[in-house]
């Protein structure tokens, strides 16, 4: 009875979190799209990056949570080999796109607020033109990087032997029967590279903000110094996103490594870590909304309309 109640609570939490994350990302994506189309003069270059991030985050949540939601209702042996290959490949690609977009966002904002030398001024002036080609290149590179998922994943419906591999209700990895160290090494190296490329610009932005705040205290009045500039507000938001990404991304990697070396699948501890594994794409839109003037005006207008006696 207790186990059934616990499974029910876990199912409700999982479904609620998925709905909240998908809804938040979709709403923010539509607001950015509406602002870009109807108010092009107010559009900022980084808006396209935010739109892309919310889109891939929504897809990541759907592809990652789908099998766990279905299995939580007791549905067994639901996927065949083709479905496993397709869904896990799409999940890995969208997750990689989220990683690349967050890394690019951090580097782009660092370049935007930096004091570029005269020799590199052309790079800063042309950075906006590099956004679309960079995002398109992510869509080309990530499917190539994760192509091995198609060949190394199969359904576990026809297998009676529990093999080493990542924790999943319907799929297993073929290389799990052998030595998974090469796969783990490639994952660790890839993640380490992206984390370095993401954290280095973030540390640079923290240094710039600290220096700017220190100078503002001497050059301006306390009232003016306390007013955040739009660039600083965007920088604070991106730093918060990067911090959340690093924490939850490392938690997700712990899940992957642990799953590759254990035969205990989908226990309660993994359920908790599963909730952590897609917490970043769920929290991301709400962190972006926090300092977004467009969202603030929309909420204020909605509340005013609701309270209007007419």
Secondary structure, DSSP 8 states (H G I E B T S, - for coil): -HHHHHHHHHHHHHHHHHHHHHHHHHHHHHHHHHHHHH-GGG--THHHHHHHHHHHHHHHHHHHHHHHHHHHTT--S---HHHHHHHHHHHHHHHHHHHHHHHHHHHHHHHHHS---GGGHHHHHTTTTHHHHHHHHHHHHHHHHTTHHHHHEEESTT--S--SS---SSEEEGGGGS-THHHHHHHHHHHHHHHHHHHHHHHHHHHHHHHHHHHHHHHS-HHHHTS--HHHHHHHHHHHHHHHHHHHHHHHHHHHHHHHT-S--S-HHHHHHHHHHTHHHHHHHHHHHHT-HHHHHHHHHHHHHHH---
